[in-house]
């Protein structure tokens, strides 16, 4: 099986969207910051102390890897619309990323609210990334 032609612009835009949505999702007071902090058992100050440039680099590289893999799958499926890119990416998120995270969280005894915040994040970002890649 050959790799499809990848749209570098779509990959870059999708990567940036994941990083921005993630920053808002977990850090903005109007989003899930308070519930997420409660779920992980930390304060804003503790999270700030733990933050490092390496964490940001890991987030960007992880988002780039996700965008590339979604681009390959969307290319193999010959998807050329935002709606089909959205649908396929949501299915991937629910079936693999969110589902796996919730299962692990149950065994680790994490709060269900934290599982829902993390799973919701994955579903939203995968969907947006797939819509971008499908459209471009």
Buried (B, 14 or more C-beta within 10 A) or exposed (E): EEEBEBBEEBBBBBBBBBBEBBEEBBBEEEBBBEBBBBBBEBEEEEBEEEEEEEEEEEBBEBBBEBBBEBBBBBBEEEBEEBEBBBBBBBBBBBEEBBEEBBEEBEEEEBBEEBBBBBBBBBBBBBBBBBBBBBBB
